[in-house]
Amino acid sequence: MLEFLYKALASPRGIVLRTSDVERARQKLYAARREACDEALNALGLTPSPSAPETELWIVKKARPDAPT
């Protein structure tokens, strides 16, 4: 699961993870992030896709308050 977090971190905005159980995948990703003890991973948010909430989990970079818009 950690590979998905780092892949999202390396991408410009994040990634889409397709899964048969979004909530289970989300919990595993949260656990992997905690165990990694890498502060950089805190820049990622885990949210179900608005268009496919039962099969897609978005791993996205959170907006930074100091980022230009």
Phi, psi and omega per residue, in radians:
M1 nan -0.542 -3.120
L2 -1.070 -0.580 3.128
E3 -1.066 -0.622 3.115
F4 -1.169 -0.679 3.123
L5 -1.117 -0.787 -3.134
Y6 -1.229 -0.562 3.069
K7 -1.121 -0.750 3.104
A8 -1.130 -0.696 -3.139
L9 -1.128 -0.604 -3.122
A10 -1.395 -0.276 -3.115
S11 -1.505 2.833 -3.120
P12 -1.086 -0.687 -3.086
R13 -2.181 -0.463 -3.084
G14 2.457 -2.941 -3.115
I15 -2.380 2.880 3.033
V16 -1.895 2.210 3.104
L17 -1.881 2.051 3.096
R18 -1.549 2.320 -3.053
T19 -2.661 2.780 3.097
S20 -1.521 -0.226 -3.136
D21 -2.478 1.618 -3.055
V22 -1.051 -0.813 -3.081
E23 -1.133 -0.695 3.120
R24 -1.135 -0.757 3.113
A25 -1.088 -0.718 3.134
R26 -1.082 -0.784 3.125
Q27 -1.110 -0.677 3.109
K28 -1.160 -0.668 3.114
L29 -1.178 -0.703 3.073
Y30 -1.058 -0.752 3.134
A31 -1.119 -0.757 3.126
A32 -1.092 -0.691 3.125
R33 -1.122 -0.750 3.109
R34 -1.072 -0.815 -3.086
E35 -1.174 -0.511 -3.113
A36 -1.220 -0.474 -3.123
C37 0.916 0.719 3.131
D38 -1.977 1.930 -3.106
E39 -1.009 -0.510 -3.128
A40 -1.066 -0.527 -3.117
L41 -1.230 -0.292 3.105
N42 -1.210 -0.180 3.110
A43 -1.375 -0.038 -3.098
L44 -1.826 2.444 3.020
G45 -1.932 2.601 3.138
L46 -2.060 2.006 -3.071
T47 -2.475 2.437 3.057
P48 -1.120 2.527 3.102
S49 -1.107 2.375 3.096
P50 -1.160 -0.510 -3.097
S51 -1.588 -0.367 3.135
A52 -2.529 1.110 -3.002
P53 -1.155 -0.281 -3.125
E54 -1.672 -0.156 -3.091
T55 -2.303 -0.142 -3.122
E56 -2.290 2.294 3.058
L57 -2.004 2.194 3.102
W58 -1.599 2.246 3.009
I59 -1.912 1.782 -2.976
V60 -2.126 2.687 3.055
K61 -1.340 2.331 3.091
K62 -1.287 2.609 3.091
A63 -1.192 2.344 3.078
R64 -1.602 2.372 -3.128
P65 -1.087 -0.452 -3.105
D66 -1.631 0.032 -3.115
A67 -1.370 2.440 3.092
P68 -1.217 2.600 -3.133
T69 -1.898 nan nan
